[in-house]
Structures are given as structure tokens and as C-alpha cells.
Amino acid sequence: MKSDNMRESSNVEDRRGQSSGSYGGRTGMGMGSGGLGLLLQLLLSGRGGSKWLILIVLAFMIFGGGFSLTDMFSGSNTTTDSQIIQQEGTQTGDLTDAEGEFLSKVLASTEDFWTKKFQEEGRTYTPTTLVLYSGATATNGCGVGQAQAGPFYCPGDKKVYIDTSFIRELANRYGAKGDFAMAYVLAHEVGHHVQNEVGLMDEYNQARQGISESQANQLNVRLELQADYLAGAWANYVQGEGLLDQGDIEEAIQAAYSVGDDTLQEKNYGRVMPDTFTHGSSEQRTKWFKRGFQYGDFEHGDTFSGSIDI
């Protein structure tokens, strides 16, 4: 990715190297969660009136609801003393190391893209904050973020959390090498923030109450695939800005393929269990990313109507 002349985002917190102290609260957050169905229709309406709330709640009741990581949507924004990370020395804004600087630039490009897209729909986009950490860090509403859980978005504080060691893990463990592989990961998490920005998380949270685990998994897959689509739409924008190097899109596609549920299950357990999928198969994830890259809009990214096996 041609990032040399890109601006850096000011919405970055650098907590790396800080002591995580003693934590209480929840753990076990996966790589990316959050999101909201029928986002596209709502944005395209330019209004977001009550009729869309009704349609969305009905859609959630039909499809099922919930996440495998249900605590992330408990609505709790309380952080106890034992959960607070030692914040002394937290850096914000410009970063001096190559990894942090690159992620900051990618974040800035997502800000430019989504600000433009929201303006086209008569809306205001409030950017997410990227938190870089090492080992573990506290969140406001999602318990404790830990490196082994991978990058994630916390709707409680509207922040994206990334342990930068995941950049090496993505290449060495998952075989997804190249800077644009990591750019895709960040864009995917920002996609969840875009879903959250629509403002209907509470309605979704209510609709998922009492839904079976199987239904919850199915809906979660649709949410994740939509975030992959939104990441692809951002990649389309980056291409239009002349920032892509040869092979960048292939790097992102490889990253999406590498973190598909079937690929991970085969690697870790030696068998595939489709009923337990929460993010989508490798084929689904790559297809929806490529679809977003192809169209670069909202309207072709509705993962909640019809088959997700496009």
C-alpha cells in the first residue's frame, strides 16, 4: 500500500508497554464482533425513521439473533477499579514506529471514506478510536481485551482494539502476509463501527433475547460478512485514490480466506462444524470482501436478504 504520503489519524491511543495490572470482568472476545442488520436500507433511506426500526426488529426475529460473545452487548459501561488499566504515559496522535504509523494511516483513510459516504446520505460520521496495546487492556463495556482473542471492536466504548503482535501472527500463523492484509483486518473492525454508528444496537440487543445458539450463530455470520463487504467498499475507495500496490487486493483476500471458520476449524480441530460458524466460511468471507471491492457502495452489501452464498 502506498502509505508514505498518507495522513495519520489523531484518533489513536497507544497503550503498548503499559502494565495491565489486575483485572476482573469478561474475557474471550473474538476477532471482530458487532454490527447491525439492514444497515444498507437504513442508510439509503437517509432518514432512519421508525418504520426501519420495526423492519429491523422483525428481520432479527426471523433470522435469529445474538452473538457467541453475548457479553459484548450487555449494555454495561461500568468499569471497576480492578478493571482499570494503568493509563500513565498513554500516547495519542502521531506514532513513531512503523506498525503503529501504518495502522494510524489506514484508520485515517477509513475516516475519510466513511465521512464522505455518510455525508452522501445526509448523515454525520463520528470516527472510531484505535487502541494499540500489548498483552491485555481494559475496555469500557467489553471486559478485558487480550491478545489471543485477536483484533476486536467494542461497541460499548466505540473503539477498535489491536495488539500489534497480531501483525506477525497474521503472517506467520495464518499465512496472510503483506501490509494490506492487516489493512483489511482494521477496515473490517471499522466496518463494525459503521454498523454501530447507525444507532440501532439496542434494538438488535433486545431482539436477540431468548434466541437459540444456532440462530445466534447464523445471524452473527451475516453481521461479520457485512463487515467484510464494508472493508471491501473501503478498499474500492483506496484504489480510487491510487494508493494500492500490485498484489494488495490479493493480500486482503488471502487474509479473509485465512480467518474463515472452516479453515480455522480444520487447522485447529481437524474437522469442520458448520453449525458453529460465527464469522462465515473462507469462501463466503472472500466473496463478500470482493463484492464490496467491486461495488464500493451500501446497496449491494445487504447480507440479511436471501442467500449469503453469493
Short mmCIF file of the C-alpha atoms (twelve columns), coordinates in Angstrom:
data_MODEL
# 
_entry.id   MODEL 
# 
loop_
_atom_site.group_PDB 
_atom_site.id 
_atom_site.type_symbol 
_atom_site.label_atom_id 
_atom_site.label_alt_id 
_atom_site.label_comp_id 
_atom_site.label_asym_id 
_atom_site.label_seq_id 
_atom_site.Cartn_x 
_atom_site.Cartn_y 
_atom_site.Cartn_z 
_atom_site.pdbx_PDB_model_num 
ATOM 1   C CA . MET A 1   0.000   0.000   0.000  1 
ATOM 2   C CA . LYS A 2   1.344   3.427   -0.929 1 
ATOM 3   C CA . SER A 3   1.151   4.930   2.552  1 
ATOM 4   C CA . ASP A 4   4.162   7.278   2.579  1 
ATOM 5   C CA . ASN A 5   2.161   10.412  1.865  1 
ATOM 6   C CA . MET A 6   -0.987  9.445   3.742  1 
ATOM 7   C CA . ARG A 7   -2.006  11.418  6.795  1 
ATOM 8   C CA . GLU A 8   -2.134  9.835   10.229 1 
ATOM 9   C CA . SER A 9   -5.263  9.738   12.345 1 
ATOM 10  C CA . SER A 10  -5.441  11.622  15.609 1 
ATOM 11  C CA . ASN A 11  -7.886  9.025   16.948 1 
ATOM 12  C CA . VAL A 12  -5.267  6.590   18.223 1 
ATOM 13  C CA . GLU A 13  -4.417  5.534   21.768 1 
ATOM 14  C CA . ASP A 14  -1.085  3.789   22.208 1 
ATOM 15  C CA . ARG A 15  -1.152  1.640   25.343 1 
ATOM 16  C CA . ARG A 16  1.651   -0.695  24.359 1 
ATOM 17  C CA . GLY A 17  4.164   -1.467  27.037 1 
ATOM 18  C CA . GLN A 18  1.864   -0.469  29.873 1 
ATOM 19  C CA . SER A 19  1.197   -2.667  32.863 1 
ATOM 20  C CA . SER A 20  -2.168  -4.381  32.618 1 
ATOM 21  C CA . GLY A 21  -2.471  -4.703  36.368 1 
ATOM 22  C CA . SER A 22  -5.190  -6.908  37.885 1 
ATOM 23  C CA . TYR A 23  -8.430  -7.393  36.001 1 
ATOM 24  C CA . GLY A 24  -11.909 -8.510  36.652 1 
ATOM 25  C CA . GLY A 25  -14.686 -8.675  34.109 1 
ATOM 26  C CA . ARG A 26  -15.192 -10.664 30.929 1 
ATOM 27  C CA . THR A 27  -12.706 -12.216 28.542 1 
ATOM 28  C CA . GLY A 28  -12.742 -14.234 25.349 1 
ATOM 29  C CA . MET A 29  -13.637 -11.665 22.704 1 
ATOM 30  C CA . GLY A 30  -13.194 -12.910 19.158 1 
ATOM 31  C CA . MET A 31  -11.688 -11.328 16.098 1 
ATOM 32  C CA . GLY A 32  -14.340 -8.817  15.256 1 
ATOM 33  C CA . SER A 33  -17.836 -8.609  16.627 1 
ATOM 34  C CA . GLY A 34  -20.620 -6.156  16.497 1 
ATOM 35  C CA . GLY A 35  -22.673 -4.995  13.568 1 
ATOM 36  C CA . LEU A 36  -26.298 -4.452  12.621 1 
ATOM 37  C CA . GLY A 37  -28.640 -5.919  10.074 1 
ATOM 38  C CA . LEU A 38  -30.342 -3.973  7.324  1 
ATOM 39  C CA . LEU A 39  -27.795 -1.191  7.681  1 
ATOM 40  C CA . LEU A 40  -27.892 -0.592  3.973  1 
ATOM 41  C CA . GLN A 41  -31.587 0.119   3.680  1 
ATOM 42  C CA . LEU A 42  -31.431 2.480   6.639  1 
ATOM 43  C CA . LEU A 43  -28.549 4.459   5.201  1 
ATOM 44  C CA . LEU A 44  -30.116 4.581   1.774  1 
ATOM 45  C CA . SER A 45  -33.343 5.958   3.229  1 
ATOM 46  C CA . GLY A 46  -31.417 8.970   4.519  1 
ATOM 47  C CA . ARG A 47  -33.905 9.201   7.357  1 
ATOM 48  C CA . GLY A 48  -33.789 6.182   9.648  1 
ATOM 49  C CA . GLY A 49  -37.412 6.616   10.710 1 
ATOM 50  C CA . SER A 50  -39.377 4.351   12.999 1 
ATOM 51  C CA . LYS A 51  -40.565 2.147   10.147 1 
ATOM 52  C CA . TRP A 52  -36.993 0.946   9.712  1 
ATOM 53  C CA . LEU A 53  -36.759 0.088   13.393 1 
ATOM 54  C CA . ILE A 54  -39.811 -2.124  13.036 1 
ATOM 55  C CA . LEU A 55  -38.462 -3.813  9.919  1 
ATOM 56  C CA . ILE A 56  -35.104 -4.445  11.514 1 
ATOM 57  C CA . VAL A 57  -36.536 -5.932  14.680 1 
ATOM 58  C CA . LEU A 58  -38.782 -8.175  12.597 1 
ATOM 59  C CA . ALA A 59  -35.826 -9.244  10.493 1 
ATOM 60  C CA . PHE A 60  -33.844 -10.142 13.588 1 
ATOM 61  C CA . MET A 61  -36.748 -12.188 14.918 1 
ATOM 62  C CA . ILE A 62  -36.926 -14.089 11.637 1 
ATOM 63  C CA . PHE A 63  -33.219 -14.710 11.234 1 
ATOM 64  C CA . GLY A 64  -32.472 -15.186 14.901 1 
ATOM 65  C CA . GLY A 65  -30.111 -13.007 16.876 1 
ATOM 66  C CA . GLY A 66  -27.240 -12.735 19.241 1 
ATOM 67  C CA . PHE A 67  -23.548 -13.316 19.309 1 
ATOM 68  C CA . SER A 68  -21.417 -16.079 20.602 1 
ATOM 69  C CA . LEU A 69  -19.834 -13.281 22.603 1 
ATOM 70  C CA . THR A 70  -23.055 -12.016 24.148 1 
ATOM 71  C CA . ASP A 71  -21.408 -10.106 26.979 1 
ATOM 72  C CA . MET A 72  -20.175 -7.549  24.490 1 
ATOM 73  C CA . PHE A 73  -23.770 -6.360  24.087 1 
ATOM 74  C CA . SER A 74  -24.846 -6.391  27.689 1 
ATOM 75  C CA . GLY A 75  -25.084 -2.615  27.682 1 
ATOM 76  C CA . SER A 76  -22.791 -2.370  30.669 1 
ATOM 77  C CA . ASN A 77  -20.456 0.604   30.667 1 
ATOM 78  C CA . THR A 78  -19.249 0.124   34.213 1 
ATOM 79  C CA . THR A 79  -15.561 -0.370  34.859 1 
ATOM 80  C CA . THR A 80  -14.477 -1.344  38.364 1 
ATOM 81  C CA . ASP A 81  -11.190 -0.342  39.942 1 
ATOM 82  C CA . SER A 82  -9.780  -3.821  39.300 1 
ATOM 83  C CA . GLN A 83  -10.510 -3.438  35.583 1 
ATOM 84  C CA . ILE A 84  -8.781  -0.131  35.019 1 
ATOM 85  C CA . ILE A 85  -5.528  -0.310  33.112 1 
ATOM 86  C CA . GLN A 86  -2.667  1.875   34.270 1 
ATOM 87  C CA . GLN A 87  -3.063  4.766   31.841 1 
ATOM 88  C CA . GLU A 88  0.069   6.737   32.657 1 
ATOM 89  C CA . GLY A 89  2.032   7.533   29.555 1 
ATOM 90  C CA . THR A 90  -0.756  6.793   27.071 1 
ATOM 91  C CA . GLN A 91  0.212   8.264   23.725 1 
ATOM 92  C CA . THR A 92  -2.285  9.756   21.317 1 
ATOM 93  C CA . GLY A 93  -1.981  11.050  17.793 1 
ATOM 94  C CA . ASP A 94  1.168   10.595  15.734 1 
ATOM 95  C CA . LEU A 95  3.143   7.373   16.209 1 
ATOM 96  C CA . THR A 96  6.829   6.862   15.611 1 
ATOM 97  C CA . ASP A 97  7.066   3.117   14.981 1 
ATOM 98  C CA . ALA A 98  6.350   1.673   11.542 1 
ATOM 99  C CA . GLU A 99  3.482   -0.626  12.562 1 
ATOM 100 C CA . GLY A 100 1.643   1.965   14.588 1 
ATOM 101 C CA . GLU A 101 2.168   4.624   11.962 1 
ATOM 102 C CA . PHE A 102 0.819   2.382   9.222  1 
ATOM 103 C CA . LEU A 103 -2.315  1.457   11.189 1 
ATOM 104 C CA . SER A 104 -2.861  5.112   12.005 1 
ATOM 105 C CA . LYS A 105 -2.746  5.963   8.307  1 
ATOM 106 C CA . VAL A 106 -5.137  3.173   7.404  1 
ATOM 107 C CA . LEU A 107 -7.503  4.405   10.103 1 
ATOM 108 C CA . ALA A 108 -7.296  7.932   8.678  1 
ATOM 109 C CA . SER A 109 -8.247  6.648   5.228  1 
ATOM 110 C CA . THR A 110 -11.311 4.900   6.686  1 
ATOM 111 C CA . GLU A 111 -12.263 8.186   8.337  1 
ATOM 112 C CA . ASP A 112 -12.077 9.996   5.007  1 
ATOM 113 C CA . PHE A 113 -14.085 7.315   3.221  1 
ATOM 114 C CA . TRP A 114 -16.877 6.870   5.739  1 
ATOM 115 C CA . THR A 115 -17.200 10.599  6.384  1 
ATOM 116 C CA . LYS A 116 -17.795 11.040  2.656  1 
ATOM 117 C CA . LYS A 117 -20.248 8.139   2.453  1 
ATOM 118 C CA . PHE A 118 -22.265 9.303   5.439  1 
ATOM 119 C CA . GLN A 119 -22.400 12.846  4.072  1 
ATOM 120 C CA . GLU A 120 -23.842 11.475  0.838  1 
ATOM 121 C CA . GLU A 121 -26.687 10.039  2.915  1 
ATOM 122 C CA . GLY A 122 -27.209 13.221  4.906  1 
ATOM 123 C CA . ARG A 123 -25.552 11.800  7.998  1 
ATOM 124 C CA . THR A 124 -22.580 12.609  10.215 1 
ATOM 125 C CA . TYR A 125 -19.895 10.016  10.793 1 
ATOM 126 C CA . THR A 126 -18.117 10.011  14.135 1 
ATOM 127 C CA . PRO A 127 -14.829 8.105   13.762 1 
ATOM 128 C CA . THR A 128 -13.846 5.233   15.983 1 
ATOM 129 C CA . THR A 129 -10.707 5.305   18.128 1 
ATOM 130 C CA . LEU A 130 -7.970  2.750   17.561 1 
ATOM 131 C CA . VAL A 131 -6.358  1.370   20.712 1 
ATOM 132 C CA . LEU A 132 -2.974  -0.280  20.265 1 
ATOM 133 C CA . TYR A 133 -1.985  -2.464  23.200 1 
ATOM 134 C CA . SER A 134 0.224   -5.351  24.186 1 
ATOM 135 C CA . GLY A 135 -0.901  -8.374  26.167 1 
ATOM 136 C CA . ALA A 136 -4.141  -7.136  27.705 1 
ATOM 137 C CA . THR A 137 -6.061  -3.934  28.162 1 
ATOM 138 C CA . ALA A 138 -9.285  -2.766  29.770 1 
ATOM 139 C CA . THR A 139 -12.309 -1.706  27.755 1 
ATOM 140 C CA . ASN A 140 -15.357 0.249   28.757 1 
ATOM 141 C CA . GLY A 141 -18.181 -2.201  28.256 1 
ATOM 142 C CA . CYS A 142 -16.441 -5.313  26.877 1 
ATOM 143 C CA . GLY A 143 -14.377 -6.558  29.774 1 
ATOM 144 C CA . VAL A 144 -10.707 -7.224  29.200 1 
ATOM 145 C CA . GLY A 145 -9.220  -7.313  25.724 1 
ATOM 146 C CA . GLN A 146 -6.494  -9.940  25.367 1 
ATOM 147 C CA . ALA A 147 -4.005  -10.527 22.599 1 
ATOM 148 C CA . GLN A 148 -5.008  -14.141 21.997 1 
ATOM 149 C CA . ALA A 149 -8.539  -13.025 21.142 1 
ATOM 150 C CA . GLY A 150 -7.309  -11.097 18.122 1 
ATOM 151 C CA . PRO A 151 -8.443  -7.640  16.973 1 
ATOM 152 C CA . PHE A 152 -11.961 -6.658  18.013 1 
ATOM 153 C CA . TYR A 153 -14.420 -3.792  18.124 1 
ATOM 154 C CA . CYS A 154 -16.109 -2.831  21.391 1 
ATOM 155 C CA . PRO A 155 -19.496 -1.172  20.849 1 
ATOM 156 C CA . GLY A 156 -19.581 -0.092  24.486 1 
ATOM 157 C CA . ASP A 157 -16.817 2.474   24.035 1 
ATOM 158 C CA . LYS A 158 -16.834 2.540   20.200 1 
ATOM 159 C CA . LYS A 159 -13.163 1.634   19.964 1 
ATOM 160 C CA . VAL A 160 -11.164 -0.836  17.895 1 
ATOM 161 C CA . TYR A 161 -8.546  -2.825  19.836 1 
ATOM 162 C CA . ILE A 162 -5.451  -4.337  18.220 1 
ATOM 163 C CA . ASP A 163 -2.425  -5.954  19.807 1 
ATOM 164 C CA . THR A 164 0.215   -5.193  17.182 1 
ATOM 165 C CA . SER A 165 1.761   -8.632  17.641 1 
ATOM 166 C CA . PHE A 166 -1.198  -9.818  15.567 1 
ATOM 167 C CA . ILE A 167 0.518   -8.352  12.500 1 
ATOM 168 C CA . ARG A 168 3.228   -11.007 12.805 1 
ATOM 169 C CA . GLU A 169 0.707   -13.663 13.803 1 
ATOM 170 C CA . LEU A 170 -1.389  -12.913 10.734 1 
ATOM 171 C CA . ALA A 171 1.615   -13.587 8.518  1 
ATOM 172 C CA . ASN A 172 3.258   -16.439 10.409 1 
ATOM 173 C CA . ARG A 173 0.277   -18.365 11.768 1 
ATOM 174 C CA . TYR A 174 -2.408  -17.598 9.216  1 
ATOM 175 C CA . GLY A 175 -0.193  -17.232 6.154  1 
ATOM 176 C CA . ALA A 176 -1.603  -13.808 5.293  1 
ATOM 177 C CA . LYS A 177 1.444   -11.699 4.528  1 
ATOM 178 C CA . GLY A 178 1.715   -8.106  3.385  1 
ATOM 179 C CA . ASP A 179 0.655   -4.748  4.773  1 
ATOM 180 C CA . PHE A 180 -2.723  -4.774  3.060  1 
ATOM 181 C CA . ALA A 181 -3.653  -7.991  4.846  1 
ATOM 182 C CA . MET A 182 -3.511  -6.075  8.114  1 
ATOM 183 C CA . ALA A 183 -5.224  -3.088  6.496  1 
ATOM 184 C CA . TYR A 184 -8.143  -5.380  5.679  1 
ATOM 185 C CA . VAL A 185 -8.336  -6.537  9.305  1 
ATOM 186 C CA . LEU A 186 -8.535  -2.958  10.557 1 
ATOM 187 C CA . ALA A 187 -11.058 -1.992  7.867  1 
ATOM 188 C CA . HIS A 188 -13.215 -4.969  8.889  1 
ATOM 189 C CA . GLU A 189 -13.282 -3.801  12.510 1 
ATOM 190 C CA . VAL A 190 -14.070 -0.250  11.390 1 
ATOM 191 C CA . GLY A 191 -16.927 -1.812  9.421  1 
ATOM 192 C CA . HIS A 192 -18.421 -2.894  12.748 1 
ATOM 193 C CA . HIS A 193 -18.157 0.696   13.953 1 
ATOM 194 C CA . VAL A 194 -20.012 1.821   10.845 1 
ATOM 195 C CA . GLN A 195 -22.754 -0.649  11.760 1 
ATOM 196 C CA . ASN A 196 -22.794 0.727   15.293 1 
ATOM 197 C CA . GLU A 197 -22.954 4.305   14.018 1 
ATOM 198 C CA . VAL A 198 -26.377 3.584   12.561 1 
ATOM 199 C CA . GLY A 199 -27.587 3.668   16.152 1 
ATOM 200 C CA . LEU A 200 -29.673 0.515   16.315 1 
ATOM 201 C CA . MET A 201 -27.550 -1.716  18.530 1 
ATOM 202 C CA . ASP A 202 -30.076 -1.531  21.364 1 
ATOM 203 C CA . GLU A 203 -32.888 -2.736  19.111 1 
ATOM 204 C CA . TYR A 204 -30.770 -5.645  17.970 1 
ATOM 205 C CA . ASN A 205 -29.785 -6.495  21.526 1 
ATOM 206 C CA . GLN A 206 -33.432 -6.670  22.543 1 
ATOM 207 C CA . ALA A 207 -34.398 -8.772  19.521 1 
ATOM 208 C CA . ARG A 208 -31.792 -11.441 20.249 1 
ATOM 209 C CA . GLN A 209 -33.096 -12.230 23.713 1 
ATOM 210 C CA . GLY A 210 -34.126 -15.878 24.028 1 
ATOM 211 C CA . ILE A 211 -32.799 -16.884 20.609 1 
ATOM 212 C CA . SER A 212 -31.126 -20.271 20.253 1 
ATOM 213 C CA . GLU A 213 -27.371 -20.578 19.910 1 
ATOM 214 C CA . SER A 214 -27.712 -21.944 16.390 1 
ATOM 215 C CA . GLN A 215 -29.828 -18.975 15.301 1 
ATOM 216 C CA . ALA A 216 -27.408 -16.629 17.009 1 
ATOM 217 C CA . ASN A 217 -24.506 -18.125 15.089 1 
ATOM 218 C CA . GLN A 218 -26.333 -17.751 11.787 1 
ATOM 219 C CA . LEU A 219 -27.067 -14.102 12.386 1 
ATOM 220 C CA . ASN A 220 -23.562 -13.425 13.602 1 
ATOM 221 C CA . VAL A 221 -22.205 -14.821 10.334 1 
ATOM 222 C CA . ARG A 222 -24.370 -12.364 8.409  1 
ATOM 223 C CA . LEU A 223 -23.101 -9.499  10.534 1 
ATOM 224 C CA . GLU A 224 -19.479 -10.469 10.001 1 
ATOM 225 C CA . LEU A 225 -19.896 -10.902 6.255  1 
ATOM 226 C CA . GLN A 226 -21.396 -7.438  6.065  1 
ATOM 227 C CA . ALA A 227 -18.293 -6.077  7.805  1 
ATOM 228 C CA . ASP A 228 -16.193 -7.876  5.195  1 
ATOM 229 C CA . TYR A 229 -18.265 -6.199  2.487  1 
ATOM 230 C CA . LEU A 230 -17.731 -2.791  4.090  1 
ATOM 231 C CA . ALA A 231 -13.997 -3.460  4.244  1 
ATOM 232 C CA . GLY A 232 -14.113 -4.224  0.529  1 
ATOM 233 C CA . ALA A 233 -16.008 -0.997  -0.136 1 
ATOM 234 C CA . TRP A 234 -13.221 0.896   1.646  1 
ATOM 235 C CA . ALA A 235 -10.647 -0.935  -0.494 1 
ATOM 236 C CA . ASN A 236 -12.503 0.280   -3.575 1 
ATOM 237 C CA . TYR A 237 -12.078 3.839   -2.289 1 
ATOM 238 C CA . VAL A 238 -8.368  3.308   -1.640 1 
ATOM 239 C CA . GLN A 239 -7.945  2.052   -5.175 1 
ATOM 240 C CA . GLY A 240 -9.646  5.175   -6.489 1 
ATOM 241 C CA . GLU A 241 -7.171  7.261   -4.509 1 
ATOM 242 C CA . GLY A 242 -4.280  5.498   -6.249 1 
ATOM 243 C CA . LEU A 243 -2.955  4.012   -3.015 1 
ATOM 244 C CA . LEU A 244 -2.906  0.323   -3.922 1 
ATOM 245 C CA . ASP A 245 0.246   -1.540  -4.853 1 
ATOM 246 C CA . GLN A 246 0.160   -4.533  -7.141 1 
ATOM 247 C CA . GLY A 247 -0.919  -7.561  -5.135 1 
ATOM 248 C CA . ASP A 248 -2.625  -5.617  -2.320 1 
ATOM 249 C CA . ILE A 249 -6.109  -6.931  -3.008 1 
ATOM 250 C CA . GLU A 250 -4.751  -10.463 -3.193 1 
ATOM 251 C CA . GLU A 251 -3.215  -9.929  0.258  1 
ATOM 252 C CA . ALA A 252 -6.580  -8.871  1.672  1 
ATOM 253 C CA . ILE A 253 -8.353  -11.805 0.029  1 
ATOM 254 C CA . GLN A 254 -5.804  -14.205 1.478  1 
ATOM 255 C CA . ALA A 255 -6.333  -12.691 4.923  1 
ATOM 256 C CA . ALA A 256 -10.108 -13.061 4.624  1 
ATOM 257 C CA . TYR A 257 -9.703  -16.655 3.485  1 
ATOM 258 C CA . SER A 258 -7.258  -17.477 6.284  1 
ATOM 259 C CA . VAL A 259 -9.666  -16.435 9.047  1 
ATOM 260 C CA . GLY A 260 -12.721 -18.251 7.649  1 
ATOM 261 C CA . ASP A 261 -14.382 -20.520 10.202 1 
ATOM 262 C CA . ASP A 262 -13.898 -23.676 8.146  1 
ATOM 263 C CA . THR A 263 -10.207 -23.001 7.561  1 
ATOM 264 C CA . LEU A 264 -9.587  -22.264 11.236 1 
ATOM 265 C CA . GLN A 265 -11.556 -25.293 12.419 1 
ATOM 266 C CA . GLU A 266 -9.775  -27.619 10.023 1 
ATOM 267 C CA . LYS A 267 -6.437  -26.232 11.188 1 
ATOM 268 C CA . ASN A 268 -7.230  -26.379 14.903 1 
ATOM 269 C CA . TYR A 269 -9.528  -29.405 15.206 1 
ATOM 270 C CA . GLY A 270 -9.076  -31.385 12.019 1 
ATOM 271 C CA . ARG A 271 -12.758 -31.161 11.122 1 
ATOM 272 C CA . VAL A 272 -15.348 -28.570 10.097 1 
ATOM 273 C CA . MET A 273 -18.512 -27.860 12.119 1 
ATOM 274 C CA . PRO A 274 -20.747 -25.521 10.066 1 
ATOM 275 C CA . ASP A 275 -23.369 -25.144 12.805 1 
ATOM 276 C CA . THR A 276 -20.772 -23.459 14.978 1 
ATOM 277 C CA . PHE A 277 -19.659 -20.901 12.391 1 
ATOM 278 C CA . THR A 278 -19.770 -17.347 13.736 1 
ATOM 279 C CA . HIS A 279 -17.874 -15.400 11.048 1 
ATOM 280 C CA . GLY A 280 -18.504 -17.304 7.830  1 
ATOM 281 C CA . SER A 281 -16.576 -19.757 5.692  1 
ATOM 282 C CA . SER A 282 -13.410 -18.759 3.876  1 
ATOM 283 C CA . GLU A 283 -15.316 -18.729 0.595  1 
ATOM 284 C CA . GLN A 284 -18.072 -16.542 1.996  1 
ATOM 285 C CA . ARG A 285 -15.658 -14.067 3.548  1 
ATOM 286 C CA . THR A 286 -13.625 -13.652 0.390  1 
ATOM 287 C CA . LYS A 287 -16.752 -13.376 -1.766 1 
ATOM 288 C CA . TRP A 288 -18.263 -10.606 0.323  1 
ATOM 289 C CA . PHE A 289 -14.988 -8.700  0.516  1 
ATOM 290 C CA . LYS A 290 -14.638 -8.929  -3.258 1 
ATOM 291 C CA . ARG A 291 -18.248 -7.855  -3.689 1 
ATOM 292 C CA . GLY A 292 -17.598 -4.752  -1.601 1 
ATOM 293 C CA . PHE A 293 -14.480 -4.036  -3.613 1 
ATOM 294 C CA . GLN A 294 -16.464 -4.417  -6.827 1 
ATOM 295 C CA . TYR A 295 -19.316 -2.072  -5.943 1 
ATOM 296 C CA . GLY A 296 -17.945 0.248   -3.256 1 
ATOM 297 C CA . ASP A 297 -21.445 1.192   -2.117 1 
ATOM 298 C CA . PHE A 298 -24.031 0.324   0.519  1 
ATOM 299 C CA . GLU A 299 -26.798 -1.158  -1.542 1 
ATOM 300 C CA . HIS A 300 -25.037 -4.325  -2.690 1 
ATOM 301 C CA . GLY A 301 -23.962 -5.304  0.814  1 
ATOM 302 C CA . ASP A 302 -27.208 -6.488  2.357  1 
ATOM 303 C CA . THR A 303 -26.204 -9.811  3.868  1 
ATOM 304 C CA . PHE A 304 -29.610 -10.202 5.519  1 
ATOM 305 C CA . SER A 305 -31.786 -10.695 2.445  1 
ATOM 306 C CA . GLY A 306 -31.575 -14.066 0.779  1 
ATOM 307 C CA . SER A 307 -28.566 -16.325 0.497  1 
ATOM 308 C CA . ILE A 308 -25.149 -15.289 1.768  1 
ATOM 309 C CA . ASP A 309 -23.559 -17.741 -0.693 1 
ATOM 310 C CA . ILE A 310 -23.421 -15.164 -3.483 1 
# 
